[in-house]
């Protein structure tokens, strides 16, 4: 069952053990970052299915400052303790460069295309199969 919650900074949905948080751009700074952390945390806590992944969709984001990055890191660390992985989906080239320069690709998986996202989210043992 899919659930949805919208706040001015993020639209978060849950389906099949994956929370997808579409960040409403164009910028992620301290206040929006805090709203994202709060909303996504609540959605994960309220999920009826076991959550295995968080997809942060940055497709509408063109700017992130250090406070926004800190919020993303805090969110990732908090859910990693619960065994939930974090995927940064559709970051712009500029955002990808920022995440790489800060070596955050070791904390988040960076994914650009729907096909790559499907492959990353596929249950282990099914990747690469033509089912």
C-alpha positions as a LaTeX table, in Angstrom:
\begin{tabular}{lrrr}
\hline
Residue & $x$ (\AA) & $y$ (\AA) & $z$ (\AA) \\
\hline
Unk1 & 0.00 & 0.00 & 0.00 \\
Unk2 & 1.35 & 3.43 & $-0.90$ \\
Unk3 & 1.16 & 6.35 & 1.52 \\
Unk4 & 1.93 & 9.98 & 0.72 \\
Unk5 & 2.78 & 13.02 & 2.82 \\
Unk6 & 3.49 & 16.48 & 1.41 \\
Unk7 & 5.26 & 19.39 & 3.06 \\
Unk8 & 6.53 & 22.44 & 1.22 \\
Unk9 & 10.02 & 20.91 & 1.00 \\
Unk10 & 9.32 & 17.29 & 0.10 \\
Unk11 & 6.68 & 14.90 & $-1.18$ \\
Unk12 & 7.33 & 11.49 & 0.37 \\
Unk13 & 5.65 & 8.24 & $-0.66$ \\
Unk14 & 6.11 & 4.66 & 0.50 \\
Unk15 & 5.64 & 1.56 & $-1.63$ \\
Unk16 & 7.15 & $-1.93$ & $-1.56$ \\
Unk17 & 9.61 & $-1.13$ & 1.21 \\
Unk18 & 10.97 & 1.97 & $-0.53$ \\
Unk19 & 10.40 & 5.54 & 0.67 \\
Unk20 & 10.73 & 7.97 & $-2.22$ \\
Unk21 & 11.19 & 11.59 & $-1.19$ \\
Unk22 & 10.82 & 13.99 & $-4.11$ \\
Unk23 & 12.50 & 17.16 & $-2.97$ \\
Unk24 & 10.64 & 20.24 & $-4.10$ \\
Unk25 & 13.38 & 22.53 & $-5.41$ \\
Unk26 & 15.11 & 24.56 & $-6.36$ \\
Unk27 & 17.23 & 24.87 & $-3.20$ \\
Unk28 & 17.98 & 22.78 & $-0.12$ \\
Unk29 & 19.20 & 24.89 & 2.77 \\
Unk30 & 18.82 & 24.67 & 6.54 \\
Unk31 & 15.04 & 25.15 & 6.86 \\
Unk32 & 14.14 & 22.95 & 3.90 \\
Unk33 & 16.74 & 20.39 & 5.00 \\
Unk34 & 15.19 & 20.22 & 8.47 \\
Unk35 & 11.73 & 19.81 & 6.94 \\
Unk36 & 13.01 & 16.99 & 4.74 \\
Unk37 & 14.60 & 15.20 & 7.71 \\
Unk38 & 11.44 & 15.59 & 9.81 \\
Unk39 & 9.01 & 14.53 & 7.09 \\
Unk40 & 11.04 & 11.60 & 5.79 \\
Unk41 & 11.78 & 10.39 & 9.32 \\
Unk42 & 8.07 & 10.45 & 10.13 \\
Unk43 & 7.15 & 8.60 & 6.91 \\
Unk44 & 9.74 & 5.91 & 7.66 \\
Unk45 & 8.52 & 5.57 & 11.25 \\
Unk46 & 4.90 & 5.28 & 10.10 \\
Unk47 & 5.58 & 2.85 & 7.23 \\
Unk48 & 3.49 & $-0.29$ & 7.52 \\
Unk49 & 5.98 & $-2.33$ & 5.48 \\
Unk50 & 9.59 & $-2.82$ & 6.44 \\
Unk51 & 11.56 & 0.00 & 4.77 \\
Unk52 & 14.72 & $-1.16$ & 3.02 \\
Unk53 & 15.65 & 1.95 & 1.01 \\
Unk54 & 15.22 & 5.71 & 0.90 \\
Unk55 & 15.34 & 7.40 & $-2.50$ \\
Unk56 & 16.01 & 11.14 & $-2.27$ \\
Unk57 & 14.91 & 12.50 & $-5.65$ \\
Unk58 & 16.97 & 15.63 & $-6.34$ \\
Unk59 & 15.62 & 16.06 & $-9.89$ \\
Unk60 & 14.15 & 19.50 & $-9.10$ \\
Unk61 & 17.07 & 20.76 & $-7.02$ \\
Unk62 & 19.68 & 23.11 & $-8.46$ \\
Unk63 & 21.36 & 24.28 & $-5.25$ \\
Unk64 & 22.32 & 22.79 & $-1.89$ \\
Unk65 & 24.32 & 24.55 & 0.80 \\
Unk66 & 26.35 & 23.11 & 3.67 \\
Unk67 & 23.33 & 23.10 & 6.00 \\
Unk68 & 21.31 & 21.14 & 3.45 \\
Unk69 & 24.15 & 18.65 & 3.02 \\
Unk70 & 24.44 & 18.29 & 6.81 \\
Unk71 & 20.72 & 17.47 & 7.00 \\
Unk72 & 21.10 & 14.81 & 4.30 \\
Unk73 & 24.04 & 13.28 & 6.17 \\
Unk74 & 22.15 & 13.28 & 9.46 \\
Unk75 & 19.14 & 11.65 & 7.81 \\
Unk76 & 21.30 & 8.99 & 6.14 \\
Unk77 & 23.18 & 8.15 & 9.34 \\
Unk78 & 19.95 & 7.88 & 11.31 \\
Unk79 & 18.30 & 5.48 & 8.92 \\
Unk80 & 21.46 & 3.50 & 8.21 \\
Unk81 & 21.33 & 2.42 & 11.86 \\
Unk82 & 17.93 & 0.88 & 11.00 \\
Unk83 & 19.43 & $-1.00$ & 8.05 \\
Unk84 & 17.97 & 1.37 & 5.44 \\
Unk85 & 20.14 & 2.43 & 2.52 \\
Unk86 & 20.02 & 5.90 & 0.99 \\
Unk87 & 20.01 & 6.57 & $-2.75$ \\
Unk88 & 20.45 & 10.06 & $-4.21$ \\
Unk89 & 18.41 & 10.01 & $-7.41$ \\
Unk90 & 18.70 & 12.42 & $-10.36$ \\
Unk91 & 21.25 & 14.86 & $-8.91$ \\
Unk92 & 22.29 & 17.60 & $-11.32$ \\
Unk93 & 25.88 & 17.54 & $-12.53$ \\
Unk94 & 26.72 & 20.33 & $-10.09$ \\
Unk95 & 25.18 & 18.46 & $-7.13$ \\
Unk96 & 26.90 & 15.22 & $-8.17$ \\
Unk97 & 30.22 & 17.08 & $-8.21$ \\
Unk98 & 29.54 & 18.45 & $-4.71$ \\
Unk99 & 28.65 & 14.99 & $-3.34$ \\
Unk100 & 31.77 & 13.49 & $-4.95$ \\
Unk101 & 34.08 & 16.29 & $-3.78$ \\
Unk102 & 32.88 & 15.66 & $-0.23$ \\
Unk103 & 33.28 & 11.88 & $-0.77$ \\
Unk104 & 29.60 & 11.39 & 0.05 \\
Unk105 & 29.21 & 8.71 & $-2.62$ \\
Unk106 & 30.60 & 6.42 & 0.09 \\
Unk107 & 27.52 & 7.22 & 2.21 \\
Unk108 & 24.89 & 7.60 & $-0.53$ \\
Unk109 & 24.45 & 5.73 & $-3.77$ \\
Unk110 & 24.24 & 8.21 & $-6.67$ \\
Unk111 & 21.80 & 7.10 & $-9.40$ \\
Unk112 & 20.82 & 9.03 & $-12.53$ \\
Unk113 & 18.29 & 7.06 & $-14.59$ \\
Unk114 & 15.06 & 5.16 & $-13.93$ \\
Unk115 & 16.66 & 1.95 & $-15.26$ \\
Unk116 & 19.63 & 2.35 & $-12.92$ \\
Unk117 & 17.29 & 3.02 & $-10.00$ \\
Unk118 & 15.28 & $-0.12$ & $-10.80$ \\
Unk119 & 18.49 & $-2.15$ & $-10.92$ \\
Unk120 & 19.77 & $-0.72$ & $-7.63$ \\
Unk121 & 16.45 & $-1.41$ & $-5.90$ \\
Unk122 & 16.06 & $-4.95$ & $-7.29$ \\
Unk123 & 16.22 & $-7.62$ & $-4.59$ \\
Unk124 & 19.64 & $-9.21$ & $-4.36$ \\
Unk125 & 20.00 & $-12.14$ & $-6.75$ \\
Unk126 & 17.68 & $-10.66$ & $-9.39$ \\
Unk127 & 19.97 & $-7.99$ & $-10.86$ \\
Unk128 & 20.91 & $-8.61$ & $-14.43$ \\
Unk129 & 18.24 & $-11.25$ & $-15.00$ \\
Unk130 & 15.94 & $-10.77$ & $-17.95$ \\
Unk131 & 12.75 & $-11.61$ & $-16.02$ \\
\hline
\end{tabular}
